[in-house]
């Protein structure tokens, strides 16, 4: 694990996870461009394979962030919310929860935010 990850707070873990997830999404989208594919069969060319390598490494780092969030005890309500949000995004990304479970989790997060604002 990256040595800096051990020092990150839940808010920082969440922000970094979201940034890396965006990088992964953009990288994956770029791989569908013809310039990153072989003309003869549509498979990735050398440049596309390099982008795929980047996507895989960024995905591994996202997994490390989620693993860190799972082990990190929440010190406050905000920490708990950020941790839940990161873990939920991670699980949804992996397809390990149903849409209904994701919607319920977001409803819980939203209700906590509304309670805080009141």
Secondary structure, 3 states (H helix, E strand, C coil): CCHHHHHCCHHHHHHHHHHHHHHHHHHHHHCCCHHHECCCCCCECHHHHHHHHHHHHHHHHHHHHHHHHHHCCCCCHHHHHHHHHHHHHHHHHHCCCCHHHHHHHHHHHHHHHHHHHC
